[in-house]
């Protein structure tokens, strides 16, 4: 079995991950108050769900480190590069399927037009890439599962606030928004807001570029020396 297939199967057997990936987004969709009105918080809560789902999926790399499985894997005919790529693709695939399904159902329920829906899928997809990369880099910081989870809960709470998941970014003080710019969460919130307000404006594309740059930084940080 390839690393890619093994990672997919391992995540499919995790009931908590399945709930986060499959059930919670659908529940959010069927709460009209989150998707209608002036702010439409559902867009931002779903981005938070992507971030949490990415972390839960990417814990497989941390588990391989703690269980010393990575040494046995790398002793075979597989390079560190292939190990990382196959794992990250296995974490990303369920999120991409989820995004397409969620936006499609949302378009049917709330009448989003085709351009808006495709742009929303693109924005969430880029954020999913950044979230998986960030979760990978985050897991490389820890050697203990419980410390990793506890610290990530704190990180999610902080990033959710300064990134505009809980409150509109425009209501936050300037220094808080500046801190938020250091995380992909701010840029996905900004991208969604610009898309909802101005359509495919330059600021929307700038948000996508910023998230891709963050993805590159996280992947570079979580290199071979950090894993083993």
DRENDO-1510 file (C-alpha; in Angstrom, 1 decimal, always signed):
<recs>
REC; n; res; u; v; w
REC; 1; UNK; +0.0; +0.0; +0.0 .
REC; 2; UNK; +1.4; +3.4; -0.9 .
REC; 3; UNK; +1.9; +6.2; +1.7 .
REC; 4; UNK; -1.0; +8.1; +0.0 .
REC; 5; UNK; -3.5; +5.3; +0.3 .
REC; 6; UNK; -2.3; +4.4; +3.8 .
REC; 7; UNK; -2.8; +8.0; +5.0 .
REC; 8; UNK; -6.3; +8.1; +3.4 .
REC; 9; UNK; -7.3; +4.8; +5.1 .
REC; 10; UNK; -5.9; +5.9; +8.4 .
REC; 11; UNK; -7.9; +9.2; +8.3 .
REC; 12; UNK; -11.1; +7.3; +7.2 .
REC; 13; UNK; -10.8; +5.1; +10.3 .
REC; 14; UNK; -10.7; +8.1; +12.6 .
REC; 15; UNK; -14.3; +8.8; +13.7 .
REC; 16; UNK; -13.6; +12.3; +15.0 .
REC; 17; UNK; -12.0; +13.3; +11.8 .
REC; 18; UNK; -15.0; +12.0; +9.8 .
REC; 19; UNK; -17.4; +14.0; +12.0 .
REC; 20; UNK; -15.4; +17.2; +11.5 .
REC; 21; UNK; -15.0; +16.6; +7.8 .
REC; 22; UNK; -18.4; +15.2; +6.8 .
REC; 23; UNK; -21.0; +16.2; +9.4 .
REC; 24; UNK; -20.2; +19.6; +10.9 .
REC; 25; UNK; -20.1; +21.5; +7.5 .
REC; 26; UNK; -23.5; +20.1; +6.5 .
REC; 27; UNK; -24.9; +21.1; +9.9 .
REC; 28; UNK; -23.6; +24.7; +9.4 .
REC; 29; UNK; -25.1; +24.8; +5.9 .
REC; 30; UNK; -28.6; +24.2; +7.3 .
REC; 31; UNK; -28.6; +27.1; +9.7 .
REC; 32; UNK; -29.9; +29.9; +7.5 .
REC; 33; UNK; -29.1; +32.6; +10.1 .
REC; 34; UNK; -25.4; +32.0; +9.5 .
REC; 35; UNK; -25.5; +32.5; +5.8 .
REC; 36; UNK; -28.1; +35.4; +5.5 .
REC; 37; UNK; -27.9; +38.9; +6.8 .
REC; 38; UNK; -25.3; +41.6; +6.8 .
REC; 39; UNK; -22.2; +39.6; +7.9 .
REC; 40; UNK; -23.0; +36.0; +6.9 .
REC; 41; UNK; -20.8; +34.4; +9.6 .
REC; 42; UNK; -21.2; +31.0; +8.1 .
REC; 43; UNK; -18.6; +31.7; +5.5 .
REC; 44; UNK; -16.0; +32.4; +8.2 .
REC; 45; UNK; -17.1; +29.6; +10.6 .
REC; 46; UNK; -16.7; +27.2; +7.7 .
REC; 47; UNK; -13.1; +28.5; +7.1 .
REC; 48; UNK; -12.5; +27.8; +10.8 .
REC; 49; UNK; -13.8; +24.2; +10.3 .
REC; 50; UNK; -11.3; +23.8; +7.4 .
REC; 51; UNK; -8.5; +24.9; +9.7 .
REC; 52; UNK; -9.5; +22.4; +12.4 .
REC; 53; UNK; -10.1; +19.6; +10.0 .
REC; 54; UNK; -6.6; +20.2; +8.5 .
REC; 55; UNK; -5.0; +19.9; +11.9 .
REC; 56; UNK; -6.8; +16.7; +12.7 .
REC; 57; UNK; -5.8; +15.1; +9.4 .
REC; 58; UNK; -2.2; +16.3; +9.6 .
REC; 59; UNK; -1.7; +14.7; +13.0 .
REC; 60; UNK; -0.7; +11.5; +11.1 .
REC; 61; UNK; +2.8; +12.9; +10.6 .
REC; 62; UNK; +3.1; +13.6; +14.3 .
REC; 63; UNK; +1.9; +10.1; +15.1 .
REC; 64; UNK; +4.6; +8.7; +12.8 .
REC; 65; UNK; +7.3; +10.6; +14.6 .
REC; 66; UNK; +6.1; +9.7; +18.1 .
REC; 67; UNK; +5.6; +6.0; +17.2 .
REC; 68; UNK; +9.0; +5.9; +15.4 .
REC; 69; UNK; +7.1; +4.7; +12.3 .
REC; 70; UNK; +8.8; +7.3; +10.2 .
REC; 71; UNK; +12.2; +5.6; +10.6 .
REC; 72; UNK; +10.8; +2.3; +9.4 .
REC; 73; UNK; +9.1; +4.0; +6.4 .
REC; 74; UNK; +12.3; +5.9; +5.4 .
REC; 75; UNK; +14.4; +2.7; +5.7 .
REC; 76; UNK; +12.5; +1.4; +2.7 .
REC; 77; UNK; +12.5; +2.6; -0.9 .
REC; 78; UNK; +10.9; +5.9; -0.3 .
REC; 79; UNK; +12.4; +9.4; +0.1 .
REC; 80; UNK; +11.5; +12.0; +2.6 .
REC; 81; UNK; +10.2; +14.1; -0.3 .
REC; 82; UNK; +7.8; +11.4; -1.4 .
REC; 83; UNK; +6.7; +10.7; +2.1 .
REC; 84; UNK; +5.7; +14.3; +2.7 .
REC; 85; UNK; +4.1; +14.9; -0.7 .
REC; 86; UNK; +1.9; +11.8; -0.4 .
REC; 87; UNK; +0.9; +12.5; +3.1 .
REC; 88; UNK; +0.0; +16.2; +2.4 .
REC; 89; UNK; -2.0; +15.2; -0.7 .
REC; 90; UNK; -3.9; +12.6; +1.3 .
REC; 91; UNK; -4.7; +15.3; +3.9 .
REC; 92; UNK; -5.7; +17.8; +1.2 .
REC; 93; UNK; -8.0; +15.5; -0.9 .
REC; 94; UNK; -10.8; +15.1; +1.7 .
REC; 95; UNK; -10.8; +18.8; +2.3 .
REC; 96; UNK; -11.1; +19.6; -1.5 .
REC; 97; UNK; -14.0; +17.1; -1.9 .
REC; 98; UNK; -15.7; +18.7; +1.2 .
REC; 99; UNK; -15.3; +22.2; -0.2 .
REC; 100; UNK; -16.8; +21.4; -3.5 .
REC; 101; UNK; -19.7; +19.6; -1.9 .
REC; 102; UNK; -20.3; +22.3; +0.7 .
REC; 103; UNK; -20.2; +25.2; -1.8 .
REC; 104; UNK; -22.5; +23.3; -4.3 .
REC; 105; UNK; -25.1; +22.7; -1.6 .
REC; 106; UNK; -24.8; +26.2; -0.4 .
REC; 107; UNK; -25.3; +27.5; -3.9 .
REC; 108; UNK; -28.5; +25.5; -4.2 .
REC; 109; UNK; -29.8; +26.6; -0.8 .
REC; 110; UNK; -28.9; +30.2; -0.9 .
REC; 111; UNK; -28.8; +31.1; -4.6 .
REC; 112; UNK; -25.1; +31.9; -5.0 .
REC; 113; UNK; -24.3; +32.5; -8.7 .
REC; 114; UNK; -21.8; +30.4; -10.6 .
REC; 115; UNK; -18.9; +33.0; -10.6 .
REC; 116; UNK; -19.3; +33.6; -6.8 .
REC; 117; UNK; -19.4; +29.8; -6.2 .
REC; 118; UNK; -16.3; +29.0; -8.2 .
REC; 119; UNK; -14.4; +32.0; -6.6 .
REC; 120; UNK; -15.5; +30.7; -3.2 .
REC; 121; UNK; -14.2; +27.2; -4.0 .
REC; 122; UNK; -10.9; +28.7; -5.1 .
REC; 123; UNK; -10.5; +30.8; -2.0 .
REC; 124; UNK; -11.4; +27.9; +0.4 .
REC; 125; UNK; -9.1; +25.5; -1.6 .
REC; 126; UNK; -6.1; +27.9; -1.3 .
REC; 127; UNK; -6.9; +28.2; +2.4 .
REC; 128; UNK; -7.1; +24.5; +2.8 .
REC; 129; UNK; -3.6; +24.2; +1.3 .
REC; 130; UNK; -2.3; +26.8; +3.7 .
REC; 131; UNK; -4.0; +25.1; +6.6 .
REC; 132; UNK; -2.6; +21.7; +5.8 .
REC; 133; UNK; +0.9; +23.3; +5.5 .
REC; 134; UNK; +0.5; +25.2; +8.7 .
REC; 135; UNK; -0.8; +22.1; +10.5 .
REC; 136; UNK; +2.2; +20.1; +9.2 .
REC; 137; UNK; +4.7; +22.8; +10.4 .
REC; 138; UNK; +2.8; +23.0; +13.8 .
REC; 139; UNK; +3.1; +19.3; +14.3 .
REC; 140; UNK; +6.8; +19.5; +13.7 .
REC; 141; UNK; +7.1; +21.6; +16.8 .
REC; 142; UNK; +5.9; +19.0; +19.2 .
REC; 143; UNK; +6.9; +15.5; +20.4 .
REC; 144; UNK; +3.9; +15.0; +22.6 .
REC; 145; UNK; +0.3; +14.4; +21.2 .
REC; 146; UNK; -1.5; +16.1; +24.1 .
REC; 147; UNK; +0.7; +19.1; +24.2 .
REC; 148; UNK; +0.2; +19.5; +20.4 .
REC; 149; UNK; -3.6; +19.4; +20.8 .
REC; 150; UNK; -3.7; +21.7; +23.8 .
REC; 151; UNK; -1.5; +24.3; +22.1 .
REC; 152; UNK; -3.5; +24.1; +18.9 .
REC; 153; UNK; -6.7; +24.8; +20.7 .
REC; 154; UNK; -5.2; +28.0; +22.1 .
REC; 155; UNK; -3.8; +28.9; +18.7 .
REC; 156; UNK; -7.2; +28.3; +17.0 .
REC; 157; UNK; -8.9; +30.5; +19.6 .
REC; 158; UNK; -6.4; +33.3; +19.1 .
REC; 159; UNK; -6.2; +33.1; +15.3 .
REC; 160; UNK; -10.0; +32.8; +15.0 .
REC; 161; UNK; -10.3; +36.1; +16.8 .
REC; 162; UNK; -7.6; +38.2; +15.1 .
REC; 163; UNK; -8.3; +36.5; +11.8 .
REC; 164; UNK; -11.9; +37.6; +11.6 .
REC; 165; UNK; -13.8; +34.3; +12.2 .
REC; 166; UNK; -15.6; +35.5; +15.3 .
REC; 167; UNK; -15.9; +39.2; +14.6 .
REC; 168; UNK; -15.7; +41.2; +11.4 .
REC; 169; UNK; -12.1; +42.3; +10.8 .
REC; 170; UNK; -13.3; +45.9; +10.3 .
REC; 171; UNK; -14.4; +46.0; +13.9 .
REC; 172; UNK; -10.9; +45.1; +15.3 .
REC; 173; UNK; -8.3; +47.6; +16.3 .
REC; 174; UNK; -5.5; +48.3; +13.8 .
REC; 175; UNK; -2.8; +46.5; +15.8 .
REC; 176; UNK; -5.0; +43.4; +16.1 .
REC; 177; UNK; -5.6; +43.4; +12.3 .
REC; 178; UNK; -1.8; +43.8; +11.8 .
REC; 179; UNK; -1.3; +40.7; +14.0 .
REC; 180; UNK; -4.0; +38.9; +12.0 .
REC; 181; UNK; -2.1; +39.5; +8.8 .
REC; 182; UNK; +0.6; +37.1; +10.1 .
REC; 183; UNK; -1.8; +34.1; +9.7 .
REC; 184; UNK; -3.7; +32.7; +6.7 .
REC; 185; UNK; -7.0; +33.0; +8.6 .
REC; 186; UNK; -6.9; +36.8; +8.2 .
REC; 187; UNK; -6.4; +36.5; +4.4 .
REC; 188; UNK; -9.2; +34.0; +3.8 .
REC; 189; UNK; -11.5; +36.2; +5.8 .
REC; 190; UNK; -10.4; +39.2; +3.8 .
REC; 191; UNK; -10.8; +37.3; +0.5 .
REC; 192; UNK; -14.3; +36.2; +1.4 .
REC; 193; UNK; -15.3; +39.7; +2.4 .
REC; 194; UNK; -13.9; +41.3; -0.7 .
REC; 195; UNK; -15.5; +38.6; -2.9 .
REC; 196; UNK; -18.9; +39.1; -1.2 .
REC; 197; UNK; -18.7; +42.9; -1.4 .
REC; 198; UNK; -16.8; +43.8; -4.5 .
REC; 199; UNK; -16.6; +40.5; -6.5 .
REC; 200; UNK; -13.4; +39.5; -8.1 .
REC; 201; UNK; -11.5; +42.6; -7.1 .
REC; 202; UNK; -7.7; +42.9; -6.8 .
REC; 203; UNK; -7.9; +42.5; -3.1 .
REC; 204; UNK; -9.5; +39.1; -3.5 .
REC; 205; UNK; -6.5; +37.9; -5.6 .
REC; 206; UNK; -4.1; +39.4; -3.2 .
REC; 207; UNK; -5.6; +37.3; -0.4 .
REC; 208; UNK; -5.0; +34.2; -2.5 .
REC; 209; UNK; -1.4; +35.1; -3.2 .
REC; 210; UNK; -0.8; +35.8; +0.5 .
REC; 211; UNK; -2.1; +32.4; +1.5 .
REC; 212; UNK; +0.0; +30.6; -1.1 .
REC; 213; UNK; +3.1; +32.4; +0.3 .
REC; 214; UNK; +2.2; +31.3; +3.8 .
REC; 215; UNK; +1.9; +27.8; +2.5 .
REC; 216; UNK; +5.4; +27.9; +1.0 .
REC; 217; UNK; +6.8; +29.2; +4.2 .
REC; 218; UNK; +5.2; +26.5; +6.4 .
REC; 219; UNK; +6.3; +23.8; +4.0 .
REC; 220; UNK; +9.9; +25.1; +4.0 .
REC; 221; UNK; +9.9; +25.3; +7.8 .
REC; 222; UNK; +8.6; +21.7; +8.3 .
REC; 223; UNK; +11.6; +20.2; +6.6 .
REC; 224; UNK; +13.4; +17.0; +7.1 .
REC; 225; UNK; +15.4; +18.1; +10.1 .
REC; 226; UNK; +12.2; +19.1; +11.9 .
REC; 227; UNK; +10.5; +15.8; +11.3 .
REC; 228; UNK; +13.3; +13.4; +12.3 .
</recs>
